[in-house]
Amino acid sequence: MGSWLIARYAAGTVAVGAAMLIVAPSAVAAGSGIDPRTRANALEAMHGEAFAGVAYQAYAAQAMREGLPRAAAAFRWAGRQELREHFTGEAGVIRFVGGDADNLRTAMAGETEEATHLYPRFAREAAEDGDLNAARLFSEIAQDEAAHGRDFAAALEAITDPSGHTGFPPGPTAQPHEIPAGGPQVSSSRTLRNLQAAMRGEAFASAAYTLYAEHALAHGRPRVARLFLRTALVERTEHFAEQAVLAGLVRDTRTDLRVAIAGETAEATEMYPRFAREAWAAGDLAAARLFRHIGREEARHAGVFSRVLGGLRT
């Protein structure tokens, strides 16, 4: 996720992609009349879409290692749709993207919370449970998130008070990690749950920062866009990937397909229909229509994955 945008940025292209729903700063207004339950449901869905989008790219890489290009292509197709259509559409319907200053403040608050509370707690609990590799990883990521928060704070100062700022943070440099197939490398169910929660958070941050970068590019702030993109890359290819290894996210392709089918089916038959009903009852008709549409597409994903799996069994 985001690699196509980085390539376009490097080439000097700043046009906004047709599939991207960019929200003007004046339209944000804390959700602009969206019912709180609709907004909460959309955010829950966005976390799931972001996680699936990143996980499917890891599944695709494993399928290629097994010499299964059809499965890899199915995972890549579904992963792109989860991120570039579903996540983005849900972000648009709740006016998730604000102005650059607001986006930087939101990112700074999230990174600071992770650095000072979430990851230190995860590290402490992993150490208590004897999962020392996980404890070390959580502690290292906490330090990274603190640095990200400082970068966002410096960028915010630079765009709100340029006369008093001497430089603009370039952003972190990612050190990507592969996610090989394998089972969980932790012994505690609590550590495993924390890894899974952290992976969802990292995937969500990466997807959100990519939207923020699109907005910054569209509004003539390439340095803000670069900072968001570089941070998104770290969250996805470094933090998520390292957590995924310890959590045993990737297995063999047949197992990955079964996991994906179960998840897509649950979204198509349970989660999105419920979200659509609740949005309709609240009068959020655009959100209700979007949830219904995404539910149908999740059913389509499950069907494609099922056909691919059936082909592997013969």
C-alpha positions in Angstrom: 0.0 0.0 0.0 1.3 3.4 -0.9 4.2 2.3 -3.2 2.4 3.6 -6.3 2.0 7.0 -4.6 5.7 7.1 -3.6 6.7 6.4 -7.3 4.4 9.2 -8.5 5.8 11.6 -5.9 9.4 10.7 -6.9 8.5 11.4 -10.5 7.0 14.8 -9.6 3.4 13.9 -10.2 1.0 15.5 -7.8 -2.4 14.7 -9.3 -4.9 13.0 -7.1 -5.9 9.5 -8.2 -9.4 9.0 -9.4 -10.3 6.4 -6.7 -9.2 8.7 -3.9 -11.8 10.6 -1.9 -10.2 13.8 -0.7 -12.1 15.9 1.8 -11.7 19.6 1.7 -10.7 21.1 5.1 -13.9 23.1 5.3 -15.9 19.9 5.1 -14.4 18.1 8.0 -16.3 19.6 11.0 -15.9 16.6 13.3 -17.9 14.3 11.0 -20.3 16.9 9.6 -23.6 15.4 10.9 -22.6 11.7 10.8 -24.2 9.8 13.6 -21.7 8.7 16.2 -22.5 5.0 15.7 -22.1 5.3 12.0 -18.7 6.9 12.5 -17.6 4.3 15.0 -18.7 1.5 12.6 -16.9 3.1 9.7 -13.7 3.4 11.8 -14.0 -0.2 12.9 -14.4 -1.2 9.2 -11.5 0.9 8.2 -9.3 -0.9 10.6 -10.4 -4.2 9.2 -9.9 -3.1 5.6 -6.4 -1.7 6.3 -5.4 -4.9 8.0 -6.7 -7.1 5.2 -5.1 -5.0 2.6 -1.6 -5.3 4.1 -2.1 -9.0 5.1 -3.2 -9.9 1.6 0.0 -8.5 0.2 1.9 -10.7 2.5 -0.2 -13.7 1.5 0.5 -12.9 -2.1 4.2 -12.9 -1.5 3.9 -16.4 0.1 1.8 -17.6 -2.8 4.6 -16.6 -5.2 7.2 -18.4 -3.1 5.0 -21.5 -3.5 4.8 -21.0 -7.2 1.0 -20.2 -7.1 0.7 -17.0 -9.3 -3.1 -17.3 -9.6 -3.5 -17.2 -5.8 -1.0 -14.3 -5.6 -2.9 -12.3 -8.2 -6.2 -12.9 -6.3 -4.6 -11.6 -3.0 -3.1 -8.6 -4.7 -6.4 -7.7 -6.4 -8.4 -8.0 -3.2 -5.8 -6.2 -1.2 -5.7 -3.2 -3.5 -9.5 -3.0 -3.4 -9.6 -3.1 0.4 -7.2 -0.2 0.6 -7.8 2.0 -2.4 -11.6 1.6 -2.6 -13.1 0.3 0.7 -10.8 2.1 3.2 -10.9 5.3 1.2 -14.6 5.2 0.6 -15.3 4.8 4.3 -12.9 7.6 5.1 -14.7 9.8 2.7 -18.2 9.1 4.0 -17.2 10.1 7.6 -15.0 13.1 6.5 -11.9 11.4 8.0 -9.3 13.6 6.2 -9.0 17.2 7.4 -6.6 20.0 6.7 -2.9 19.4 6.8 -2.5 20.9 10.2 -5.4 18.9 11.6 -4.0 15.7 10.0 -0.6 16.4 11.6 -2.2 17.0 15.0 -4.2 13.7 14.7 -1.1 11.8 13.7 1.0 13.4 16.4 -1.6 12.5 19.1 -1.8 8.9 17.9 1.9 8.3 17.8 2.4 9.9 21.2 -0.3 7.7 22.7 1.3 4.6 21.2 4.8 5.7 22.4 3.8 6.5 25.9 1.0 4.1 26.8 0.1 1.4 24.3 3.5 -0.1 23.4 5.1 0.3 26.8 2.1 -1.7 28.2 2.4 -4.3 25.5 6.2 -4.6 26.2 5.6 -4.9 30.0 3.0 -7.6 29.6 5.1 -9.6 27.1 8.0 -9.5 29.5 5.8 -10.7 32.3 4.7 -13.6 30.1 8.2 -14.5 29.1 7.9 -13.4 25.5 11.1 -11.5 25.5 11.4 -11.1 21.7 8.0 -9.5 21.6 8.9 -7.3 24.6 12.0 -6.0 22.8 10.1 -5.4 19.6 7.3 -3.5 21.4 9.9 -1.3 23.2 11.7 -0.6 19.9 8.5 0.4 18.2 7.6 2.7 21.1 10.8 4.6 20.5 10.1 4.8 16.7 6.6 6.1 17.4 8.0 8.8 19.8 10.3 9.9 17.0 7.3 10.0 14.5 5.4 12.1 17.0 8.3 14.6 17.2 8.5 14.7 13.4 4.8 15.5 13.1 5.1 18.2 15.8 8.0 19.8 14.0 6.1 19.7 10.7 3.1 21.3 12.3 5.2 24.1 13.7 6.8 24.6 10.3 3.4 25.0 8.5 1.7 27.0 11.2 4.6 29.3 12.3 7.2 29.2 9.5 9.0 32.3 10.7 10.1 30.5 13.9 11.1 27.2 12.3 14.5 26.4 11.0 13.9 23.1 9.2 11.4 20.5 8.1 11.7 16.9 9.1 12.4 14.5 6.2 10.7 11.6 7.9 12.0 8.2 8.8 13.7 5.6 6.6 12.0 2.3 6.4 13.9 -1.0 6.7 11.5 -3.5 5.2 11.1 -7.0 6.5 9.8 -10.1 4.8 7.0 -12.1 6.4 7.8 -15.7 5.9 5.4 -18.5 6.6 5.4 -19.9 10.1 3.4 -20.2 13.3 3.3 -17.8 16.2 6.7 -17.2 17.9 5.2 -16.2 21.3 3.9 -18.5 24.1 1.3 -16.2 25.7 -2.2 -15.7 24.3 -2.1 -12.2 25.8 1.0 -11.3 23.8 -0.5 -12.8 20.7 -3.7 -10.7 21.2 -1.5 -7.6 21.7 0.5 -8.4 18.5 -2.8 -8.7 16.6 -4.1 -5.4 17.9 -0.8 -3.7 17.2 -0.8 -5.0 13.6 -4.3 -3.5 13.0 -3.1 -0.2 14.4 0.0 -0.1 12.2 -2.0 -1.0 9.1 -4.6 1.6 9.9 -1.9 4.3 10.5 -0.2 3.4 7.2 -3.5 3.7 5.3 -4.5 6.9 7.0 -1.1 8.6 6.4 -1.4 7.7 2.7 -4.7 9.6 2.6 -3.1 12.5 4.5 -0.2 12.5 2.0 -2.7 12.6 -0.9 -4.4 15.6 0.6 -1.0 17.4 1.2 0.1 16.8 -2.4 -3.2 18.1 -3.7 -2.9 21.3 -1.6 0.7 22.1 -2.5 2.6 20.8 0.5 5.0 18.1 -0.9 7.1 18.1 2.2 4.1 17.2 4.4 3.2 14.5 1.9 6.7 13.1 1.9 6.7 12.9 5.7 3.4 11.1 5.8 4.5 8.7 3.1 7.8 7.8 4.7 6.1 7.2 8.0 3.4 5.1 6.4 6.1 3.0 4.8 7.8 2.3 8.2 4.4 1.4 9.8 3.6 -1.1 7.1 6.8 -2.6 5.9 8.7 -2.5 9.2 6.4 -2.4 12.2 3.5 -4.5 10.8 5.9 -6.9 9.2 8.0 -7.6 12.3 4.8 -8.0 14.4 3.4 -10.4 11.7 6.4 -12.6 11.9 6.0 -13.0 15.7 2.3 -13.5 15.4 2.6 -16.1 12.7 0.3 -14.2 10.3 1.4 -16.0 7.1 1.0 -19.8 6.8 0.9 -21.9 3.6 -1.3 -20.5 0.8 -4.1 -23.0 1.3 -4.4 -21.9 4.9 -4.2 -18.3 4.0 -7.0 -18.7 1.5 -9.2 -20.4 4.1 -8.5 -17.6 6.6 -9.3 -14.9 4.0 -12.5 -16.7 2.9 -13.8 -16.9 6.5 -13.0 -13.2 7.1 -14.6 -12.0 3.9 -17.7 -14.1 4.4 -18.2 -12.8 7.9 -17.9 -9.2 6.7 -20.3 -9.9 3.8 -23.0 -11.7 5.8 -22.7 -10.2 9.2 -20.7 -7.0 9.7 -21.5 -4.9 6.7 -25.2 -5.8 6.6 -25.5 -4.7 10.3 -23.5 -1.5 9.7 -25.8 -0.7 6.7 -28.9 -1.3 8.8 -27.7 0.9 11.6 -26.5 3.7 9.2 -29.9 3.6 7.5 -31.8 3.8 10.8 -29.6 6.8 11.8 -30.4 8.6 8.5 -26.8 8.2 7.1 -28.0 7.0 3.7 -24.7 7.5 1.9 -22.9 5.4 4.5 -25.6 2.8 4.4 -25.4 2.4 0.6 -21.6 2.3 0.8 -21.7 -0.4 3.5 -24.1 -2.5 1.4 -21.9 -2.1 -1.7 -18.7 -3.1 0.2 -20.5 -6.1 1.7 -21.3 -7.3 -1.8 -17.7 -6.8 -2.9 -16.5 -8.8 0.2 -18.8 -11.7 -0.9 -17.1 -11.4 -4.3 -13.7 -11.7 -2.7 -14.8 -14.8 -0.8 -16.0 -16.3 -4.1 -12.8 -15.6 -5.9 -10.7 -17.0 -3.1 -12.9 -20.1 -2.9 -12.5 -20.8 -6.6 -8.7 -20.4 -6.3 -8.6 -22.8 -3.3 -10.7 -25.3 -5.2 -8.3 -25.2 -8.1 -5.4 -25.9 -5.7 -7.1 -29.0 -4.4 -7.3 -30.7 -7.8 
